[in-house]
Amino acid sequence: MGVQLFLRIAKMACGAVFSAKVRSLFVVLGVSFGIASLTLIVTAIDGANRRAVEMVEMFGPDTVLVLGGNIKKRAAGMRTMTLTWDDVKRIRQSLPGAYLVVPMRSKSDLTLRRGNQTFSGTHGVGATENYASCWNWPLSEGRDLNQEDVDRAAKICLLGDKPARELFGAESPVGQVVFVNKVPFQVVGRLSYRGMASGGGHDLDNRLIMPLTTLTMRFNLDRKYFRAIRVKFHRPEYMAAHVENLGDLLRSLHRLGPGDDDDFTVITADEVLKFLAMFKGGLLVFLGATAAIAVLVGGFVLANLFSITVSERSFEIGLKKALGAPNSAIMLQFLAEAALLTLIGGLLGLAMGLGLGQFLTGLGVLVIRFSWKVFFLSLASALAIGVVFGLKPARRAAAMDPILALRGPE
């Protein structure tokens, strides 16, 4: 009997919903915007958490990156090329716990050519030996840079995954020659695919690595200074002490006084996590406020339209009561109608949220993917909106006096 009653109520709810198409559309749209925002919040936070794990693994918990210039205090005219070969030498010799020190410099927008094929916009990086090791970046084939390459300023390179695919397709680039701004380089290794952007907005896979001495010589760059130093330590559990020792050493080497600001910046995996936590917090506040407003608006639209519906359908309600329909059945029918509308709005909102998420993924802002957690959370939220905001109109309908209701709306 209970199943039959449920099926009858569901059938009547569907008929009532589809008979008032315009009103139902307003409710569905109102709910869908709220659910879309909620979907985007959950998927964005999940994506940010995944990205945090990926970035920390890529950066390395045992590693620091030293940048020339103080990026936290960007004074007008402040130099960014403040790191020298002497800094590298002293870090290698004197810094406790450091076992791998790799200086780096870059040149943007290189043009690569192989035969009749040209690929532009590649980010060039000059480094010393063990570049791939210092970045925890496995090579899919070939070898890393070595000391002999740096000493000879050899015209060899590691090729990122993107230019390798663009210029060589399925063919191996190792041992082949590419022209970099018209200078021939032999490819000795290929970096594995990473699939993310760097802090400067560069596609990490669109790069070419060459010896630092080759970069400065072939592209006529200052040979004394470079932009960054990558340092790996034996005991990552003592990273705070490592960072303090490194900062003290560089301040001494750069002859900075007690009141002088650092002319360098030390970045650790913790700094990356702090930035991502701030990003997630801002995202949560913005999207949370948007979702809350959208959900409330959708709920109030539902409550108001259903209040009007109850008044317009008073004759129907009175007739059902006169034929013996209990108050609970009347209330359940209106709640079923509200739940059906909000569930449709929830599905539409889920599709809208995931669609916007894919747009953000295409822009490289976040990696947003479908998950069953998002699906069930969206539908549960939509159902909650229907029950909470539809309860008052449903109770009002159930409480109507059948004689007054049969007279119809005044």
C-alpha positions in Angstrom: 0.0 0.0 0.0 2.8 2.4 0.9 4.6 1.7 -2.5 1.4 2.3 -4.4 0.8 5.6 -2.6 4.3 6.6 -3.3 4.0 5.8 -7.0 0.7 7.7 -7.3 2.2 10.7 -5.5 5.2 10.6 -7.8 3.0 10.4 -10.9 0.8 13.3 -9.8 4.0 15.3 -8.9 5.4 14.8 -12.4 2.1 15.8 -14.0 1.9 19.0 -11.9 5.5 19.9 -12.6 5.2 19.5 -16.4 1.9 21.2 -16.6 3.4 24.5 -15.3 6.4 24.6 -17.5 7.3 28.3 -17.2 7.0 28.3 -13.4 9.0 25.0 -13.2 11.7 26.5 -15.4 12.2 29.4 -13.0 12.6 27.1 -10.1 15.0 24.8 -12.0 17.2 27.7 -13.1 17.2 29.2 -9.6 18.4 26.0 -8.1 20.8 25.1 -10.9 22.9 28.2 -10.3 23.4 27.4 -6.7 24.3 23.8 -7.4 26.7 24.9 -10.1 28.5 27.1 -7.7 28.6 24.3 -5.1 29.9 21.8 -7.7 32.6 24.2 -8.7 33.7 24.7 -5.0 34.0 21.0 -4.4 35.8 20.2 -7.6 38.0 23.2 -7.3 39.1 22.3 -3.8 39.7 18.7 -4.9 41.7 20.0 -7.8 43.8 22.3 -5.7 44.5 19.5 -3.2 45.7 17.3 -6.1 47.8 20.1 -7.5 49.4 20.8 -4.1 50.5 17.1 -3.9 51.8 17.2 -7.4 53.7 20.5 -6.9 55.3 19.4 -3.6 56.4 16.1 -5.2 57.8 18.0 -8.2 59.5 20.7 -6.1 60.9 18.2 -3.6 60.6 18.4 0.2 64.4 18.1 0.4 65.1 21.1 -1.9 65.1 24.9 -1.9 65.1 27.2 -4.9 67.1 30.5 -4.4 66.0 33.3 -6.7 68.0 36.5 -7.3 66.3 39.6 -6.0 63.8 39.9 -3.2 60.5 39.0 -4.8 58.6 39.7 -1.5 59.8 43.3 -1.4 59.9 44.5 -5.0 61.5 48.0 -4.6 61.7 50.1 -7.8 64.9 49.4 -9.7 65.9 46.4 -7.4 68.3 44.1 -9.1 67.2 40.5 -9.8 70.5 39.2 -11.1 72.4 38.9 -7.8 73.6 35.3 -7.7 77.1 34.5 -8.9 79.4 31.6 -9.5 81.1 32.5 -6.2 77.8 31.9 -4.4 77.5 28.4 -6.0 81.2 27.6 -5.1 80.8 28.6 -1.5 77.4 26.8 -1.1 79.0 23.6 -2.4 82.0 24.0 -0.1 80.6 25.4 3.1 76.8 24.8 3.4 76.2 21.9 5.8 74.0 19.1 4.4 73.9 20.4 0.8 74.8 17.7 -1.7 73.5 19.1 -5.1 73.8 22.7 -6.2 72.7 23.7 -9.7 72.7 27.3 -10.9 70.2 28.2 -13.7 69.4 31.0 -16.1 66.7 31.2 -18.8 65.9 32.7 -22.1 62.3 32.8 -23.3 60.7 32.4 -26.7 63.3 30.2 -28.5 62.5 29.0 -32.0 63.3 25.4 -32.7 63.7 23.9 -36.2 64.1 20.5 -37.6 64.1 20.1 -41.3 61.1 22.0 -42.6 59.3 21.9 -39.2 59.5 24.9 -36.9 58.3 25.3 -33.3 58.3 28.7 -31.5 57.8 29.9 -28.0 60.0 27.4 -26.2 61.5 28.3 -22.8 65.2 27.8 -22.7 67.0 27.0 -19.5 70.8 26.9 -18.9 72.0 24.7 -16.0 74.9 22.8 -14.8 75.2 19.0 -14.4 72.4 16.9 -13.0 69.5 19.2 -14.0 66.9 16.5 -14.2 68.1 15.0 -10.8 67.9 18.3 -9.0 64.3 18.8 -10.2 63.2 15.3 -9.5 62.3 15.1 -13.2 62.9 11.6 -14.8 64.1 11.4 -18.3 62.0 9.3 -20.6 65.1 8.5 -22.6 68.7 9.6 -23.0 71.0 11.1 -20.3 71.2 14.2 -18.1 73.7 17.0 -18.5 77.2 16.3 -17.1 80.2 18.3 -16.0 82.0 17.8 -19.3 79.1 19.4 -21.2 79.3 22.4 -19.0 83.1 22.7 -19.2 83.1 22.5 -23.0 80.0 24.7 -23.4 78.8 21.8 -25.5 76.0 22.3 -28.1 73.8 19.6 -26.6 70.3 19.8 -25.0 67.6 18.0 -23.1 64.3 18.4 -25.0 60.9 18.8 -23.2 58.0 16.6 -24.1 56.0 19.1 -26.1 58.7 20.2 -28.6 59.8 16.6 -28.8 56.3 15.6 -29.9 55.9 18.6 -32.2 59.2 18.1 -34.0 59.7 14.4 -33.9 56.3 12.8 -33.4 56.6 9.2 -32.4 60.3 9.2 -33.4 63.0 9.3 -30.7 64.7 12.8 -30.6 67.8 11.4 -28.8 70.8 11.7 -31.1 69.0 14.0 -33.5 69.9 17.6 -34.2 67.6 20.6 -33.7 68.4 24.2 -34.6 67.8 26.6 -31.7 67.6 30.2 -33.0 69.7 28.9 -36.0 72.3 27.2 -33.8 72.6 23.4 -34.1 72.2 21.4 -30.9 72.3 17.6 -30.5 69.5 16.2 -28.3 71.0 13.9 -25.6 67.9 13.4 -23.5 64.1 13.8 -23.4 62.3 15.0 -20.2 59.2 13.1 -19.2 55.7 14.6 -19.5 54.6 16.7 -16.5 51.4 18.4 -17.7 51.4 21.6 -15.6 52.5 25.3 -15.8 55.3 26.9 -13.9 54.9 29.9 -11.6 55.7 32.2 -14.5 52.9 30.8 -16.6 55.2 28.7 -18.8 54.2 25.3 -19.9 56.7 23.1 -18.1 56.8 20.6 -21.0 57.6 23.3 -23.5 61.3 23.8 -22.6 64.8 23.0 -23.7 67.7 22.6 -21.3 71.3 23.3 -22.3 74.6 23.8 -20.3 74.6 27.2 -18.6 77.9 28.0 -20.2 76.4 27.3 -23.6 73.4 29.5 -23.0 75.5 32.5 -21.9 78.0 32.1 -24.7 75.6 31.4 -27.6 73.1 34.0 -26.7 75.5 36.7 -25.5 74.3 36.8 -21.9 76.2 38.1 -18.8 78.4 35.2 -17.7 78.9 36.4 -14.1 75.3 36.4 -12.8 72.4 34.0 -13.1 68.8 34.0 -11.9 68.4 30.9 -9.7 70.1 28.2 -7.7 68.6 24.9 -6.9 70.0 23.2 -3.7 69.2 19.7 -2.4 69.9 18.6 1.2 70.6 15.2 2.8 68.3 15.7 5.8 65.0 17.3 4.8 63.7 17.0 8.4 66.1 19.8 9.3 65.0 22.1 6.4 64.3 25.1 8.7 68.0 25.0 9.8 69.2 24.5 6.2 67.2 27.5 5.1 68.6 29.7 7.9 72.2 28.6 7.2 71.7 29.2 3.5 70.3 32.7 4.2 73.1 33.6 6.6 75.7 32.4 4.1 74.3 34.4 1.2 73.9 37.6 3.3 77.6 37.3 4.3 78.7 36.6 0.7 76.6 39.6 -0.6 77.9 41.8 2.3 74.5 42.8 3.6 74.3 44.7 6.9 71.9 43.9 9.8 69.3 46.4 8.6 69.5 45.5 4.9 66.8 43.5 3.1 67.8 40.2 1.5 68.7 40.6 -2.2 67.6 37.0 -2.8 64.6 34.8 -2.1 64.6 31.3 -0.7 61.6 29.2 -1.7 60.8 25.8 -0.1 58.0 23.2 -0.5 56.4 24.8 2.5 56.2 28.1 0.7 54.5 26.4 -2.2 51.9 24.9 0.2 51.3 28.3 1.9 50.6 29.9 -1.4 48.2 27.1 -2.4 46.5 27.3 1.0 45.9 31.0 0.4 44.7 30.3 -3.1 42.3 27.6 -1.8 41.1 29.9 1.0 40.3 32.8 -1.4 38.6 30.4 -3.8 36.5 28.9 -1.0 35.4 32.4 0.3 34.5 33.7 -3.1 32.8 30.6 -4.4 31.2 29.8 -1.0 29.6 33.3 -0.9 28.4 32.9 -4.5 27.0 29.4 -3.8 25.3 30.5 -0.6 23.6 33.5 -2.3 22.6 31.4 -5.3 21.2 28.6 -3.2 19.2 31.1 -1.1 17.9 32.8 -4.2 16.9 29.5 -5.7 15.2 28.4 -2.4 13.2 31.7 -2.1 12.1 31.4 -5.7 10.9 27.9 -5.0 9.1 28.9 -1.8 7.4 31.9 -3.4 6.3 30.2 -6.5 5.0 27.2 -4.5 3.0 29.5 -2.3 1.3 31.0 -5.4 0.8 27.4 -6.6 -1.0 26.4 -3.4 -3.4 29.3 -3.7 -4.1 28.6 -7.4 -4.6 24.9 -6.8 -6.9 25.2 -3.7 -9.8 23.7 -5.5 -7.7 20.6 -6.4 -6.6 20.4 -2.8 -10.1 20.7 -1.5 -11.4 18.0 -3.9 -8.7 15.6 -2.9 -9.5 16.1 0.8 -13.2 15.7 0.1 -12.5 12.4 -1.5 -10.5 11.2 1.6 -6.9 12.2 0.9 -5.1 12.6 4.2 -3.1 15.7 5.1 0.1 13.7 4.9 -0.6 12.7 1.3 -1.3 16.3 0.3 2.0 17.5 2.0 4.0 14.6 0.4 2.7 15.5 -3.1 3.8 19.1 -2.8 7.2 18.0 -1.3 7.6 15.5 -4.1 7.0 18.3 -6.7 9.5 20.5 -5.0 12.1 17.7 -4.8 11.6 16.7 -8.4 12.2 20.3 -9.6 15.3 20.8 -7.4 16.7 17.4 -8.5 16.3 18.5 -12.1 17.9 21.8 -11.2 20.7 19.9 -9.4 21.5 17.8 -12.5 21.5 20.9 -14.6 23.7 22.7 -12.1 26.1 19.8 -11.9 26.5 19.9 -15.7 27.0 23.7 -15.6 29.6 23.4 -12.8 31.6 20.7 -14.5 31.4 22.6 -17.8 32.8 25.7 -16.2 35.4 23.5 -14.4 36.5 22.2 -17.8 36.8 25.7 -19.1 39.1 26.6 -16.1 41.0 23.4 -16.7 41.6 24.5 -20.3 43.0 27.8 -19.1 45.4 25.9 -16.8 43.9 27.5 -13.7 42.9 24.2 -12.0 42.6 20.5 -12.9 38.9 19.8 -12.3 37.5 16.3 -12.7 34.1 14.5 -12.2 33.8 12.4 -9.1 30.9 10.5 -7.6 31.4 12.5 -4.4 30.5 15.7 -6.3 27.6 13.9 -8.0 25.9 12.7 -4.8 26.7 15.9 -2.9 25.1 18.0 -5.6 21.9 15.9 -5.7 21.7 15.7 -1.9 22.0 19.5 -1.7 19.4 20.0 -4.4 17.1 17.6 -2.5 17.7 19.5 0.7 16.7 22.8 -1.0 13.5 21.2 -2.2 12.6 19.8 1.2 13.6 22.9 3.3 12.1 25.6 1.1 9.1 23.5 0.0 8.1 22.4 3.4 6.2 25.6 4.4 4.0 25.7 1.2 3.4 21.9 1.5 2.3 22.2 5.1 0.0 25.1 4.2 -1.6 23.0 1.5 -2.1 20.1 3.9 -3.7 22.4 6.5 -6.3 23.9 4.2 -9.9 23.5 5.2 -11.6 21.4 2.5 -14.8 23.5 2.4 -12.9 26.8 2.0 -10.5 25.2 -0.5 -13.4 24.0 -2.7 -14.5 27.6 -3.1 -11.2 28.2 -4.9 -9.0 31.3 -4.6 -10.7 34.5 -3.7 
